[in-house]
Amino acid sequence: MKISRRAMVGTSVGVAAAAFGGLTAWRNRNIPSTNRTMALVADPDSILDLPEGFSYRIVARTGSTMTDGLLRPGRPDGMACFAMPGREDMVILTSNHEIPTWESKSAFGEDDRLLDLYEGEFYGTRPDTGRPYHGGVTITHFNLATGHVERDFLALAGTKINCAGGATPWGSWLSCEETTDVGNKPHGFVFEVPALADGPVDPVPLKAMGRFSHEACAVDPASGMVYMTEDDDEDCFYRFIPDVPGRLADGGTLQALVLSDIPHADTSNGSRPTLVEGKAYAARWITLDDVEAPEADLARRAQAAGAAMFKRGEGIAYGHRPGGAQGDIFFTCTSGGRAGVGQVFRYAPDETGDGGTLTLFFESPGAGTMEYCDNLAVAPWGDLIVCEDGVGDQYLRGVTPEGRIYDFARNAHDENSEFCGACFAPDGKTMFVNIQEPGITLAITGPWETLRA
């Protein structure tokens, strides 16, 4: 997601209060779903409406005290779920916290009073105060059998606007900074956090993966390549080829996607439609240089060399092709499409890894079908589960392999904030998701087989 669309950057309290009142009225407008779908049962607790037979537990809330003594940070965003070795009843959740400079919902409390409790290093500090930026990653050990958190702690700190990211096949979380701001050092990098970390990790930026407004990552387990989205109005789709698969810190090569027959393509289908839904377009990759981009101009330089332009790349996930060992990369563009409310793309690597095809898998015709698709996950049964970050009612939408859309859940909370971080437990029986405001992590269970009936 992009902070500037929803957050207030002004410093005047009066102006901010007026803006908040107008924004709330605008966001709360109701956009009826146009999807033919199962009925959602109204939640008496006004948190989450789900289909009959499904239920949820609250895993965590912003502001609760974690086992390391710090507060659970606000604005939970991208998330992944890992198995706990030797514990079938336990999973590990890694969660980003997309906290900008002006946001106070940090792990350290009011005026950073709990700062001394953090035993790790900070990546960056603010030039004006010398205090750390409040973005980062938490790790939560959740017992599936009891529904209780057994341990949670801050694992990465001093980063800024940690939006989404991605899980790796070797058991780590890639946390993305969605900014290219410069504090006492440049931001706009990817950081790796092992899921089995026992405490704070060293905040090492993976600079070879590029400096830009990183949104999310997905690893192709067959090749070890990392595919990345960028959240900007005119961004690129990237891949990182590590020198040593599974060891991203050892360096590698960053590339941007080009449509072979349509150089400099505008994939947004805005004023001049370019891509036909369902058609596969041949693609190739160009290698980028000066990837630490001190001028934050990586996308501009890539597009000048022929790279395709995307409209606010967001969530990304890897999914196996039915009946085969090869997989595809699915990603969303939240403002793409002629209606400007979202697209879902599918990139299919070829066997050599040199090229592949890009397909516009789905383009939303209007907000009632899907509005501002953001994070996404591939469900165990093959559907995509897409988090909305819209201006009306917020839904978790399902997308079948045939392109049919259905509503799985609706945010019933008064704040009507976005869904983030949808992911499944390794056994496929529990789905976890965040509601960014007021900051709630939920565990959803139920008869998943009914979604494919």
Phi, psi and omega in degrees: 000167181243119185305318190297340181286335187239339188261160181258129183253354178290155180260348180283125180297319181295315179296318181296319181295318179295318180296321181295320179298316179293321181295319180298315180297323181290316184292330187277002178298141182270128174244104183300141177292138176259005183275134171283114193207173176290152180287141175262134182272128181297132180277121179296339178267003175054049174240306187212120174272131184227164175293160177306133178095345179264152178214168180224157168240148173274120180276314185203156177230144173303136177093349177288154181278127179274172184288345175272004179090348178275168178270147176292122185293163179273180176052053176297139184229242182302149187206154174218158181237132182234153174287147173265116182305131178079002182226096179293338182270002187236140173232164179244125176254128171252129186226131172284159173227111190273070186258118177278179184301320188274357182272136186257001184278064184263171177290345188261000176077184182299132181057027178055038185293340182259014187303322184291347179284341181280125187262003181256187177265154176259140178289308185225151176234158181283133179298331185279330184241341185077001179269157184288154167294155192261359175289167178161199184226135170252153174241133183233129174261111187246129180271113182294329184285318183265341184075021183243151173277126178265335177198142171210147185198162177277124185252335179221133185217159179085006175266176190225130176052057176286104188271264178253205183173221178182151177275148176255155178294342180265010169091039176226166179248130175263116184256128187253133171272122180264065181191156170238027178296158176239118174261247173273356174200160183294144171246168182117032185239173173258141178236144181252131181235112177298134180298332181270012177304139182263358181184198181300142178257160176292129183278086184256114178288136178272080192294331181292344178277003173097153175247111177197183180282078182297138175250299187209164181226151171217135182259131171278110184294339180287324184249339186081001178288148179249122178262140189223142174256161181229130183262090176209166183291331179226082188245182181239169171249125190243160165221149179243124178257103183291145175299322177233111180306132180089354179232078187293329182291347179279359177097178182169198185241132178257134181226161176236149184277138175236136170280120191304319184262358181224071178299148182062029185297139170260104186278359187287344181057034182285253183288335179232091182305132184246317188252140177264130180299130178090351180268135178271128180250132178297140183228155173219176185234142175245141182276136182256150176242173180048052191286346174284349166040071180300337178265006181053045187239023186299312181296319181298317180292322179295318181291328176296333179270003175114357182297148178289148178257134178241156184259089174065073175298140184229242186293154181210144182206151177261138178217139179291145172283140180304126175078010182222169179273337181283154179231171178241160176252121177255137176212156182253153169236110195291333181247011181282171178099160180296327177277349178072021184240012169131147177224155171237126179250156173232122174255126180249106178295148173273174187292333181279338183084357182277333182217219182149195178227149175245130179235132169284098187288320181204138173231122184289130179280347182181167186296333180291338178272307174199134185235119176053065177298139187233243178301152175212159178222151172268119181287157180303334181267004172104349177283161168267137171252119189246131176271131176268147173226064187261198181246353175249219175296140181261130181237155157266119181252142172261145176233119181281164177303337178274357179090010177281139181255137174220156179268125178258324182208155177230135175287114182260003181285149183302327184285344171053042184273174184288153166277146179216155163069026180303133179200161183245147171296155182304331180277357177075006185264345182230132172252134176253146178204151175256145163252116194297318176237128010278006179101076183230134172253130186239148172244121186249132176228162179159190182279079184302330183298338181289340181288342180248014181288000000 
